[in-house]
Amino acid sequence: MPGMTRATAAQSVWRWIGIIAGVVWLFIAFYPILYILLTSLRSQQGFLMGNPWLPTQTPTLSNYATVWNAGFARYFLNSVIVSVITVLLILVCALPFAYAVVRTRRLWVQGLFNVLLVGLALPIQAAIIPVYILVSKFHLYDTLAGLILPGVAFGLPLTVLILVNFVRDIPKDLYEAMAIEGAGDRAVLLRLVLPLSKPALLSVGIYNFVQSWNNFLFPLVLTQQDSVRVLPLALVNFRGQYTINVPVIMAAVTLSALPLILAYVFGRRYLLQGMLAGFSK
């Protein structure tokens, strides 16, 4: 009994150490976000004269009004258009292809899948010059379409890989039951694979949305006009325009990060499920 008591006491101590360490790490990881939010609610004078590490006693939303009046709405809308259409095109192309890879043994399908996976080893920085040439040749430079299509191309390899593993996990009995009913590939894809693949689709959708929303290299190289500017470039412009006014910059950062935070909060469970699909075997 004394041995068991000491073991129980040791487990309790280690449990409390783990809890305290977790709380400390949560504070360290979360405080930069809190600092950005609190700073965005300060006036410029309050930021320069007050304590930047403590909440302000006179919060203001004037910084958000300044950012909004500086054209933030247009940049925000451009980012929404690019990110949403990119994600939709990736999902529409990736799911049927993943189904074909799993359900067919045709050599050209498997060969195309292998070629597509090469894209996982190709960094965007190494392909930016060919992408620029292609976009210019097709007269898509300085257009939102010129940002969407390369985003789809670079988002497909990982998306297809995850969906292939997820579709492969669907029990073969369900495919056989659909075949007995006389369902063709289109019916199987729409009535069986699509409903069961919703967690994976949501996870890769969130992942690609974040990648597209944060993409800086493509907008920097493939756009020039202010009318097609997206948020990553807009933030750089805000930083140059309001170098001294840190609260305004923090307000722009807060607004630009809000969609990503909401996407993670509401989709984190599906994100983990989809990323682990097919790797449990």
Secondary structure, DSSP 8 states (H G I E B T S, - for coil): -HHHHHHHHHHHHHHHHHHHHHHHHHHHHHHHHHHHHHHHTS-HHHHHHS-TTS--SS---HHHHHHIIIIIHHHHHHHHHHHHHHHHHHHHHHHHHHHHHHH---HHHHHHHHHHHGGGG--HHHHHHHHHHHHHHTT-TTSSHHHHHHHHHHHHHHHHHHHHHHHHTS-HHHHHHHHHTT--HHHHIIIIIHHHTHHHHHHHHHHHHHHHHH--HHHHHH--SGGG--HHHHHHHHHHHTSS-HHHHHHHHHHHHHHHHHHHHHHHHHHHHHHTTT---
